[in-house]
Amino acid sequence: MPSLASIAMPKHASIYDDIGVRTVVNAAGTKTRIGGSLIRPEAADAMRAAADSFARISDLQSRASDLIAEATGAEAGYVASGAAASMTLAAAAAIAGDDLGTMARLPDTEGVADEIVMARTHRTGYDHALRAAGATIVDVGTNDFHLGTGATNVEPWEIEQAIGEDTAAVGYVQKTYTQPDLETVVDIAHDHGVPVIVDAAAEVPPIENLERFVATGADLVVFSGGKAIRGPQTTGIVAGRQDLIQSIALQHLDMHVASDVWEPPRELIDPATVDGVPRQGIGRPMKVGKEELAGLIRALEVFVELDYEAVSAEWQRQAELAAERLDHHDLLSASITGGEGENVAPVTEVTVDESASATELVAALRDEDPRVYVGADGMDHNEITINPMCLDDDELDYVLDRIEANL
């Protein structure tokens, strides 16, 4: 087995060396637990520049709203401290609307419609973000599709029958495998006057997905700002209806101000539609700084001008290099999946021979210095994945070296 010293080490981020923390070579993709993605240099420069002076946060949010609206086709947009915070604010907007009293009480929803209907197979641990606003999730459907009988997990009528007087919204998690299709869910919800909230945190690129969900009729769509967009990791984007974005702004912005001098950004908030200055809302702990807002604005400006075909081709090339090399190893077989249609990027899927253990391999890689992270969702099937989104060629070579060295 090659020693660590015999293999060229990838470049280190010196700050982590300085503070005594092991760096990570990231072959797992844009995972929050290992830092999301690498912030775009343009965004990092914007953050550094923003730290040198002041701006009114509501003015920055107004500018971000314009840019988000332009990029997504939505009426307005907003920036929160991550996709999960964006989901909490989306739920709070659906529950409270423009009612300042309800805003002040959240997450207490006594006497207020607070149910969010979701297909059972859309439920994940991340929907805690919806419940944090006070929402009660009503799930419908089954897991019958996975029995292979031809039955679906959720029938449209199940969603329709779950909508009632206590329904605040319908929740939808966008993945390639989710059922029913979004258009069907939107039609049902809108027939009952209920908004649809879409969790599309990791569903870009392709860049076209920024517009796709709004165009389908979703009322609020959430994207991560710190994944493929490569803005600050602590940013999330909400795009959608003007009235719901206004509710988010009212519950998120610092409103600790005398009414005589309250001047909310008119692009986000119409003072004539609310009864006065709101109290600090449930979104206050989810504040976004001037640096993060400037960084996200710049990152989104760059992202929408990206040559996605060129980026995708580069990822494909790296995935093919990984597959070709690992497929020649006696204990491994490799192929490429994804990278087409709604899939964000191609990945190299690696099956470990039954005489070895994918779980032990993953653990050994994570314990190295630098740590090496590969995709581990398939460990139970003795599989790992290599995602090229956050790798340069030197780092990819290093990952492949370490996989081979640990078998």
C-alpha positions in Angstrom: 0.0 0.0 0.0 1.5 3.4 -0.9 2.3 5.7 2.0 0.7 9.1 2.3 4.2 10.6 1.9 4.6 8.9 -1.5 1.6 10.6 -3.1 1.4 14.2 -4.2 -0.9 16.0 -1.8 -3.5 18.4 -3.1 -3.3 22.0 -2.3 -4.3 23.0 1.2 -6.4 25.9 2.3 -3.8 27.5 4.6 -6.3 28.9 7.0 -7.2 25.4 8.1 -3.6 24.5 8.6 -3.2 27.7 10.6 -6.0 26.8 13.0 -5.2 23.1 13.2 -8.1 21.6 11.3 -7.7 18.9 8.7 -8.8 19.9 5.2 -11.2 17.9 3.1 -10.7 16.7 -0.5 -14.3 16.8 -1.6 -15.4 14.0 -4.0 -18.9 13.9 -2.4 -20.5 17.0 -4.0 -22.0 20.0 -2.5 -22.7 18.6 1.0 -23.3 21.1 3.7 -21.5 19.0 6.3 -18.2 19.5 4.5 -18.7 23.1 3.5 -21.0 23.1 0.5 -19.1 24.3 -2.5 -16.2 26.6 -3.1 -17.4 30.2 -3.1 -16.9 31.9 -6.5 -13.8 34.3 -6.4 -16.1 37.1 -7.6 -18.4 36.5 -4.6 -15.6 36.3 -2.1 -14.2 39.6 -3.5 -17.7 41.1 -3.1 -17.9 39.9 0.5 -14.5 41.3 1.4 -15.4 44.7 -0.2 -18.8 44.7 1.5 -17.1 44.3 4.9 -15.4 47.7 4.4 -18.6 49.9 4.5 -22.2 49.9 5.4 -25.5 49.5 3.5 -29.1 49.2 4.6 -29.9 45.5 4.7 -33.4 46.1 3.2 -31.8 47.9 0.2 -29.5 44.9 -0.4 -32.5 42.5 -0.1 -34.4 44.7 -2.6 -31.6 44.5 -5.1 -31.3 40.7 -4.5 -35.1 40.5 -5.1 -34.8 42.1 -8.5 -32.0 39.8 -9.5 -33.8 36.7 -8.3 -37.0 37.7 -10.1 -35.0 38.2 -13.3 -33.2 34.9 -13.0 -36.3 32.8 -12.1 -39.2 34.6 -13.7 -40.8 35.1 -10.3 -42.5 38.2 -9.1 -40.0 38.7 -6.3 -37.2 37.0 -4.4 -35.5 37.0 -1.0 -32.3 35.8 0.6 -32.2 33.9 3.9 -29.5 32.1 5.8 -29.6 28.9 3.9 -32.2 26.7 2.1 -33.6 25.4 5.4 -34.1 28.9 6.7 -35.8 29.7 3.4 -38.2 26.8 3.9 -39.0 28.1 7.4 -39.7 31.5 6.1 -41.8 30.1 3.2 -44.0 28.2 5.7 -44.3 31.3 7.9 -45.4 33.4 4.9 -48.0 30.8 3.9 -49.4 30.6 7.5 -49.3 34.3 8.4 -49.8 36.1 5.1 -50.1 39.8 5.9 -51.5 39.4 9.5 -49.1 41.1 11.9 -50.7 39.4 14.9 -50.1 35.9 13.5 -46.5 36.9 12.6 -45.9 38.0 16.2 -47.2 34.7 17.6 -45.4 32.2 15.4 -44.6 29.4 15.9 -47.9 29.4 18.0 -50.6 28.8 15.4 -53.6 28.4 17.6 -56.7 29.4 15.6 -54.8 29.8 12.4 -54.6 27.4 9.4 -51.2 25.8 9.7 -51.3 22.5 7.9 -48.9 21.8 5.0 -50.0 18.8 2.9 -47.2 16.6 1.6 -46.9 13.3 -0.2 -45.5 10.8 2.3 -42.6 10.0 0.0 -41.6 13.7 0.0 -41.0 13.7 3.7 -37.4 14.1 4.8 -35.6 15.2 7.9 -35.3 18.6 6.3 -39.1 19.3 6.7 -38.3 20.1 10.3 -37.7 23.6 8.7 -41.4 23.8 7.9 -42.4 22.6 11.3 -40.2 25.2 13.0 -42.5 27.9 11.7 -45.4 26.2 13.5 -46.7 24.1 10.6 -48.3 20.8 11.1 -47.4 18.4 8.2 -50.2 16.2 6.9 -48.7 13.5 4.8 -50.6 11.4 2.3 -50.0 8.3 0.2 -48.0 5.1 0.6 -44.7 3.5 -0.5 -46.5 1.1 -2.8 -44.5 2.1 -5.9 -41.5 0.5 -4.4 -43.3 -2.9 -4.1 -43.0 -3.2 -7.9 -46.7 -3.8 -8.4 -47.3 -0.8 -10.7 -49.1 1.2 -8.0 -48.0 4.8 -7.4 -47.0 6.2 -4.1 -49.4 9.1 -4.2 -52.6 9.6 -6.2 -53.7 13.1 -7.0 -57.0 12.6 -5.2 -55.2 11.9 -2.0 -53.6 15.3 -2.0 -57.0 16.9 -2.9 -58.9 15.2 -0.1 -56.2 16.2 2.4 -56.7 19.9 1.7 -59.2 21.6 4.0 -59.9 24.7 6.0 -56.8 24.3 8.0 -54.5 23.9 5.0 -51.9 26.7 4.6 -49.9 25.2 1.8 -48.9 22.1 -0.1 -45.2 21.1 0.2 -43.3 19.5 -2.7 -39.7 18.2 -2.7 -38.3 18.3 -6.2 -36.3 15.2 -7.3 -36.3 13.2 -10.5 -38.3 10.5 -8.8 -40.9 12.4 -7.0 -44.6 11.8 -7.7 -47.1 13.2 -8.7 -45.5 15.7 -11.1 -45.4 19.3 -10.0 -47.9 20.5 -12.6 -50.6 18.2 -11.2 -50.0 19.2 -7.6 -50.1 22.9 -8.5 -53.4 22.5 -10.3 -54.9 20.7 -7.3 -53.6 23.3 -4.8 -54.6 26.3 -6.9 -58.1 24.9 -7.4 -58.4 25.2 -3.6 -56.7 28.6 -3.3 -53.6 27.1 -1.6 -50.0 27.9 -2.4 -47.4 25.4 -3.3 -43.9 25.5 -1.7 -41.2 23.7 -3.6 -37.9 22.6 -2.0 -35.5 22.6 -4.9 -32.4 23.3 -2.8 -30.0 21.2 -4.9 -31.8 21.3 -8.2 -29.5 23.6 -10.1 -27.8 23.3 -12.5 -29.1 23.0 -15.1 -29.6 26.7 -15.0 -33.0 26.3 -16.7 -34.3 24.9 -13.4 -34.2 28.4 -11.9 -37.2 29.2 -14.1 -38.8 25.8 -14.4 -40.6 25.6 -11.1 -42.0 29.1 -11.2 -43.1 28.6 -14.8 -44.9 25.4 -13.7 -46.9 27.5 -11.2 -45.1 27.0 -7.9 -45.9 29.9 -5.5 -42.6 29.8 -3.6 -39.4 28.0 -4.7 -36.3 27.5 -2.5 -32.8 27.1 -3.8 -29.5 26.8 -1.9 -27.2 29.8 -2.5 -24.1 27.8 -1.4 -24.2 24.8 -3.7 -23.8 25.0 -7.5 -24.5 28.8 -7.5 -21.4 29.0 -5.3 -22.4 31.9 -3.2 -21.9 32.1 0.5 -22.7 28.7 2.2 -25.0 30.5 4.6 -27.4 31.7 2.0 -30.6 30.4 0.5 -32.9 31.9 -2.1 -36.7 32.1 -2.1 -38.4 33.0 -5.4 -42.2 33.5 -5.8 -45.3 35.5 -5.4 -44.9 39.2 -4.4 -47.4 38.9 -1.5 -45.6 35.9 0.0 -42.2 37.4 -0.4 -43.5 40.5 1.3 -44.6 38.4 4.2 -41.2 36.8 4.4 -39.5 40.2 4.4 -41.9 41.5 7.2 -40.9 38.4 9.3 -37.2 38.6 8.6 -36.0 42.2 8.4 -35.1 44.1 11.5 -38.3 46.0 12.2 -37.2 47.5 15.6 -37.9 51.0 14.5 -40.3 53.9 15.3 -43.3 53.9 13.0 -42.7 57.6 12.1 -39.4 56.7 10.4 -40.3 53.2 9.1 -39.3 53.2 5.4 -39.4 49.6 4.1 -38.2 49.0 0.6 -41.2 49.6 -1.6 -40.0 46.9 -4.1 -40.5 44.3 -1.3 -43.1 45.8 1.1 -46.2 47.9 0.4 -46.9 49.7 3.7 -50.5 50.3 2.7 -51.2 46.5 2.8 -50.2 46.1 6.5 -51.5 47.7 9.7 -48.2 49.0 11.0 -44.7 48.1 11.9 -44.4 44.4 12.7 -42.7 43.0 15.7 -39.4 41.1 15.3 -40.6 38.0 13.5 -39.7 34.3 13.5 -37.1 35.0 10.8 -35.1 37.4 12.9 -32.7 34.6 14.1 -32.1 33.7 10.5 -30.6 37.1 9.5 -28.2 37.6 6.6 -25.3 40.0 6.8 -24.4 42.6 4.2 -21.4 40.5 3.3 -23.4 37.4 2.5 -26.0 39.5 0.5 -23.3 41.1 -1.6 -21.7 37.7 -2.1 -24.9 36.0 -3.1 -25.8 38.8 -5.5 -22.5 38.6 -7.3 -22.5 34.8 -7.4 -26.0 34.7 -8.9 -25.0 37.3 -11.5 -22.1 35.1 -12.5 -24.1 31.9 -12.4 -26.8 32.9 -14.8 -24.1 33.8 -17.4 -22.4 30.5 -17.0 -21.6 28.3 -20.0 -23.3 25.3 -18.5 -22.6 23.1 -21.4 -18.8 23.6 -21.0 -19.1 23.0 -17.2 -21.1 19.9 -17.7 -18.6 18.6 -20.3 -15.8 19.1 -17.9 -17.6 17.1 -15.2 -18.3 14.4 -17.7 -14.7 14.2 -18.6 -13.6 13.9 -15.0 -16.3 11.3 -14.3 -15.1 9.2 -17.3 -11.5 9.4 -16.1 -12.5 8.1 -12.7 -14.6 5.3 -14.1 -12.0 4.2 -16.5 -9.3 4.0 -13.9 -11.2 2.4 -11.1 -12.9 -0.1 -13.4 -9.5 -1.7 -13.9 -9.0 -2.4 -10.2 -9.5 -6.0 -9.2 -11.9 -5.1 -6.3 -13.9 -2.4 -8.1 -16.3 -1.9 -11.0 -17.3 1.5 -12.1 -19.8 3.3 -14.3 -21.3 6.7 -14.8 -24.8 7.8 -13.9 -26.7 11.1 -14.1 -25.6 14.3 -15.8 -28.6 14.5 -18.1 -31.9 16.2 -17.9 -32.7 17.2 -14.3 -29.6 15.6 -12.8 -27.2 18.1 -11.6 -23.9 16.4 -12.5 -22.6 13.0 -13.7 -21.2 10.8 -10.9 -18.9 7.8 -11.0 -20.7 5.0 -9.3 -18.2 2.5 -7.8 -19.2 -1.0 -6.7 -16.8 -2.6 -4.2 -16.2 -6.4 -4.4 -18.0 -8.4 -1.7 -14.5 -9.4 -0.4 -14.0 -5.8 0.7 -16.2 -3.3 2.5 -17.4 0.1 1.2 -18.2 1.2 4.7 -14.7 0.5 5.9 -13.3 2.3 2.9 -15.4 5.4 3.5 -14.4 5.4 7.1 -10.7 5.0 6.3 -10.8 7.8 3.7 -12.5 10.2 6.1 -9.8 9.5 8.8 -6.9 10.5 6.6 -5.1 13.9 6.5 -6.4 15.5 4.5 -9.8 13.8 4.9 -11.2 12.4 1.7 -15.0 12.4 1.3 -16.7 10.3 -1.3 -20.4 9.8 -1.8 -21.6 7.3 0.8 -25.3 6.9 0.3 -24.9 3.5 -1.3 -22.7 1.9 1.4 -25.4 -0.6 2.3 -25.1 -1.9 -1.2 -21.3 -1.8 -1.1 -21.2 1.2 -3.3 -19.6 4.6 -3.3 -19.7 7.6 -5.7 -17.3 10.2 -6.9 -18.9 13.5 -7.7 -16.7 15.9 -9.8 -18.5 19.1 -8.9 -15.9 20.2 -6.3 -12.7 18.6 -7.7 -9.9 19.8 -9.9 -7.8 17.2 -11.8 -5.1 17.0 -9.1 -7.6 16.4 -6.4 -9.4 13.8 -8.5 -6.1 11.9 -9.0 -5.5 12.1 -5.3 -8.9 10.7 -4.5 -8.4 7.8 -6.9 -4.9 7.2 -5.3 -6.4 7.0 -1.8 -9.3 4.8 -2.8 -6.8 2.3 -4.3 -4.4 2.6 -1.4 -7.2 1.8 1.2 -8.4 -1.4 -0.5 
